[in-house]
């Protein structure tokens, strides 16, 4: 079967207007999200407007990407202590538990979907089914294409995980560290480290080594001297180092003096999650 419907043409008079209607039906499964594009070209004038209206009404009966009775996909990536998969298929942790509690108390159907962060971001931008990701920072760029609930958690201050060859300045100021031209910072591609760190990196333009890997693999890259240090929340530093196969004394954990309080984390959803769903969830999100 070819992708899309056949082209329907409703005859008109000599003067005609071509209306291109693109309908996207998002077909989701627990394993993947498939998008099917349906293109309908209608040539309409005069009396055929009625026929066109009837045809569009019939199409409205198809499964709709905007239907509010569909389960919301709630995406996560394994990231203790924030997000931890359980044997029964549920997810718990510092950011997962308040989200699960909010959905349950709001009586909103949802399904967990384990996906890498970059795929989550792509799906929030492009998927037409109701879709959310857990534990994202909010920034002006993301607010252009996503909706956010109330904050679900606030991090402790970020720290630096560095290899033992890296020498931090005696004053332990992040501004002085980033001002050095000889450092290499390992960062996740398309990832936000919070407004303070993002702004300093943008302003001071240090050398960045970008990766799509998660924290455990990134720590191994630091040990292999692929970069000098990486940013990580204090909550997950010890666990990630242990899971990477190293002892705490094989790496440096650097607390910089000018690092502000950690950023707030949110449930970030695409535009097809109705505002009333966001508002309902907000009634049951409590972390402060």
VENFEN-V406256 format. One record per backbone hydrogen bond with DSSP energy under -0.5 kcal/mol. NH is the residue of the N-H (numbers start at 1). CO is the residue of the C=O. E is the energy in kcal/mol with one decimal. If there is no record, write none. Layout:
nh: {NH/NH}
co: {CO/CO}
e: {E/E}
This chain:
nh: {11/13/16/17/19/19/20/21/21/22/23/23/24/25/25/26/27/27/28/29/34/36/36/37/38/38/39/40/40/42/42/43/44/44/48/49/50/51/52/53/54/55/56/57/58/59/60/61/61/62/67/70/72/73/74/74/75/75/76/79/82/83/84/86/89/92/94/95/96/97/99/100/101/102/103/104/105/106/107/107/108/111/113/115/115/120/121/122/123/124/125/126/127/132/133/134/135/136/143/144/144/145/146/147/149/152/153/155/159/160/161/162/162/163/166/168/172/177/178/179/180/183/185/186/186/187/187/189/191/198/199/200/201/202/203/204/205/207/209/210/211/218/219/220/221/222/223/224/225/226/227/228/229/230/231/232/234/236/237/237/238/240/241/242/243/244/245/246/250/251/252/254/254/255/256/257/259/260/262/265/266/267/268/268/269/269/270/273/274/277/278/279/280/281/282/283/283/284/285/286}
co: {9/15/14/44/17/42/18/19/40/20/21/38/22/23/36/24/25/34/26/32/27/25/34/35/23/36/37/21/38/19/40/41/17/42/45/46/47/47/48/49/50/51/52/53/54/55/56/57/58/59/64/67/109/130/72/111/73/132/113/83/79/79/92/90/86/84/81/82/82/93/95/96/97/98/99/100/101/102/103/104/103/72/74/76/113/116/117/118/119/120/121/122/123/73/268/75/266/266/139/140/141/142/142/269/267/265/265/263/232/254/230/160/252/228/163/166/169/173/174/175/177/180/207/184/229/185/209/211/188/194/195/196/197/198/199/200/201/183/185/208/187/214/215/216/217/218/219/220/222/221/221/184/184/161/186/159/157/233/233/234/234/236/237/238/239/240/242/241/247/248/162/160/252/253/254/172/256/258/155/153/136/150/133/266/147/267/131/270/272/274/274/275/276/277/278/279/280/281/282/284}
e: {-0.6/-0.5/-0.6/-0.8/-0.6/-2.0/-0.6/-0.7/-2.2/-0.6/-0.6/-2.3/-0.5/-0.6/-2.3/-0.6/-0.7/-3.0/-0.7/-2.6/-2.7/-2.3/-0.5/-0.5/-2.6/-0.5/-0.6/-1.9/-0.5/-1.9/-0.6/-0.5/-1.6/-0.7/-1.3/-1.7/-2.0/-0.6/-2.8/-2.4/-2.3/-2.5/-2.4/-2.1/-2.1/-2.0/-1.5/-0.5/-1.3/-2.0/-1.4/-0.8/-2.0/-2.2/-0.5/-3.0/-0.7/-3.4/-2.0/-2.5/-1.8/-1.8/-3.0/-2.6/-1.9/-2.4/-2.6/-1.3/-1.7/-2.1/-1.0/-2.8/-2.5/-1.8/-2.4/-2.3/-2.7/-2.1/-0.6/-1.0/-2.2/-2.2/-2.2/-2.6/-0.6/-2.1/-2.4/-2.0/-2.7/-2.5/-1.7/-2.4/-2.3/-2.9/-3.0/-1.9/-0.9/-2.0/-1.9/-0.5/-1.0/-1.2/-1.5/-3.0/-1.8/-3.1/-1.2/-2.6/-3.0/-2.4/-2.4/-0.6/-2.5/-1.9/-1.4/-0.6/-1.6/-1.9/-2.8/-0.9/-1.3/-0.5/-2.6/-0.5/-2.7/-0.6/-2.4/-3.0/-1.5/-2.7/-2.2/-2.1/-2.6/-2.3/-2.2/-3.1/-2.0/-0.7/-3.2/-0.6/-1.7/-2.3/-2.5/-1.5/-1.7/-2.0/-2.3/-1.7/-1.7/-2.8/-0.5/-2.2/-1.4/-1.6/-0.6/-2.0/-0.8/-0.9/-0.8/-0.5/-0.6/-2.4/-2.3/-2.2/-2.7/-1.6/-1.4/-2.1/-2.1/-1.2/-3.2/-2.9/-0.6/-0.6/-0.7/-3.1/-1.0/-0.5/-0.6/-3.4/-2.6/-0.5/-2.5/-0.7/-3.2/-0.5/-2.6/-1.6/-0.7/-0.8/-1.7/-2.7/-2.0/-2.7/-2.4/-1.0/-0.5/-1.8/-0.8/-0.7}
